[in-house]
């Protein structure tokens, strides 16, 4: 009969201890005590009938037998990890998501490569529309909705809060009527976002002008666009001043394609929420995507805080 393979726990303890040449560091990686690692190694050596480590008061080193054994053990664990990964991802269906058009163009796609690198086993199938997905009739795994976040029968998680402010090309800060105060908007074309959603109306120029305390400007004049990224592009091309959601113009502002002529934001009651059927909370594709979105939003918030701190330091 062939000799049985040693149990995995002692083999794993050997591989980690041999890699670190330290029972203490191996214990930290394995979340056990150094004495537990030492016991596992002793069990393995007794099972094999061969000493794998030389122990002295100052250092831990591999014996000749330990050095010869280590590459095979490491390769075996690599093959086991690969086989497990293949088993878990084999035949995994694509994650089908439905999101608003501008959410896709201005937020998801510019950073989607990071999700693909983090989760190569998950293919995204992205669809855009401005209607409310009916999960009982449509083949989607999750959706992003703009609203209050209360959707009976669906799990709902805040994705992006919203604030709206005017943006324009830097060129509009120069010329015969440079934008200095909100009242200067009377000399410039207002660009309108005609995007609509079933559960809320988007903020418009009339609302912003009232919030800014500006009167005497016809808030209805100017061309309209749908979806939202078109009005943002029109502003970047110098056609006029647009109202934009902060999340859609962060990169354009950083790149200098757009500027904020006034530091006045319109607070918005509604936000973007990730929603999916409650019975799919254990779907690890959804869990991976939602966790990635959380990480991206947290990174954006950290960057915004750092920029604010830097600007405050410059002013001081």
Secondary structure as the mmCIF struct_conf table of DSSP 4:
data_model
#
loop_
_struct_conf.conf_type_id
_struct_conf.id
_struct_conf.beg_label_comp_id
_struct_conf.beg_label_asym_id
_struct_conf.beg_label_seq_id
_struct_conf.end_label_comp_id
_struct_conf.end_label_asym_id
_struct_conf.end_label_seq_id
HELX_LH_PP_P HELX_LH_PP_P1 UNK A 2 UNK A 7
HELX_RH_AL_P HELX_RH_AL_P1 UNK A 8 UNK A 20
TURN_TY1_P TURN_TY1_P1 UNK A 21 UNK A 21
HELX_RH_AL_P HELX_RH_AL_P2 UNK A 23 UNK A 30
TURN_TY1_P TURN_TY1_P2 UNK A 31 UNK A 31
BEND BEND1 UNK A 32 UNK A 32
HELX_RH_AL_P HELX_RH_AL_P3 UNK A 34 UNK A 48
TURN_TY1_P TURN_TY1_P3 UNK A 49 UNK A 49
BEND BEND2 UNK A 50 UNK A 50
STRN STRN1 UNK A 53 UNK A 55
BEND BEND3 UNK A 57 UNK A 58
STRN STRN2 UNK A 60 UNK A 62
HELX_RH_AL_P HELX_RH_AL_P4 UNK A 64 UNK A 89
TURN_TY1_P TURN_TY1_P4 UNK A 90 UNK A 91
HELX_LH_PP_P HELX_LH_PP_P2 UNK A 92 UNK A 94
STRN STRN3 UNK A 95 UNK A 99
HELX_RH_AL_P HELX_RH_AL_P5 UNK A 101 UNK A 103
HELX_RH_PI_P HELX_RH_PI_P1 UNK A 104 UNK A 108
HELX_RH_AL_P HELX_RH_AL_P6 UNK A 109 UNK A 118
TURN_TY1_P TURN_TY1_P5 UNK A 119 UNK A 121
STRN STRN4 UNK A 124 UNK A 128
BEND BEND4 UNK A 130 UNK A 131
HELX_LH_PP_P HELX_LH_PP_P3 UNK A 132 UNK A 133
TURN_TY1_P TURN_TY1_P6 UNK A 135 UNK A 137
BEND BEND5 UNK A 138 UNK A 138
BEND BEND6 UNK A 141 UNK A 141
STRN STRN5 UNK A 142 UNK A 147
BEND BEND7 UNK A 148 UNK A 149
TURN_TY1_P TURN_TY1_P7 UNK A 152 UNK A 153
STRN STRN6 UNK A 154 UNK A 160
STRN STRN7 UNK A 163 UNK A 167
STRN STRN8 UNK A 168 UNK A 168
HELX_RH_3T_P HELX_RH_3T_P1 UNK A 170 UNK A 173
BEND BEND8 UNK A 174 UNK A 175
TURN_TY1_P TURN_TY1_P8 UNK A 176 UNK A 177
BEND BEND9 UNK A 181 UNK A 181
HELX_RH_3T_P HELX_RH_3T_P2 UNK A 182 UNK A 187
BEND BEND10 UNK A 188 UNK A 188
HELX_LH_PP_P HELX_LH_PP_P4 UNK A 189 UNK A 189
STRN STRN9 UNK A 190 UNK A 193
STRN STRN10 UNK A 197 UNK A 197
TURN_TY1_P TURN_TY1_P9 UNK A 198 UNK A 199
STRN STRN11 UNK A 200 UNK A 200
HELX_LH_PP_P HELX_LH_PP_P5 UNK A 201 UNK A 203
HELX_RH_AL_P HELX_RH_AL_P7 UNK A 205 UNK A 212
TURN_TY1_P TURN_TY1_P10 UNK A 213 UNK A 213
BEND BEND11 UNK A 216 UNK A 216
TURN_TY1_P TURN_TY1_P11 UNK A 219 UNK A 220
BEND BEND12 UNK A 222 UNK A 222
STRN STRN12 UNK A 224 UNK A 225
BEND BEND13 UNK A 226 UNK A 227
HELX_RH_AL_P HELX_RH_AL_P8 UNK A 228 UNK A 236
TURN_TY1_P TURN_TY1_P12 UNK A 237 UNK A 238
BEND BEND14 UNK A 239 UNK A 239
STRN STRN13 UNK A 241 UNK A 245
HELX_RH_AL_P HELX_RH_AL_P9 UNK A 246 UNK A 254
TURN_TY1_P TURN_TY1_P13 UNK A 255 UNK A 256
BEND BEND15 UNK A 257 UNK A 257
STRN STRN14 UNK A 259 UNK A 259
BEND BEND16 UNK A 261 UNK A 262
STRN STRN15 UNK A 266 UNK A 267
BEND BEND17 UNK A 269 UNK A 269
STRN STRN16 UNK A 271 UNK A 277
HELX_RH_3T_P HELX_RH_3T_P3 UNK A 278 UNK A 280
TURN_TY1_P TURN_TY1_P14 UNK A 281 UNK A 282
HELX_RH_AL_P HELX_RH_AL_P10 UNK A 284 UNK A 315
#
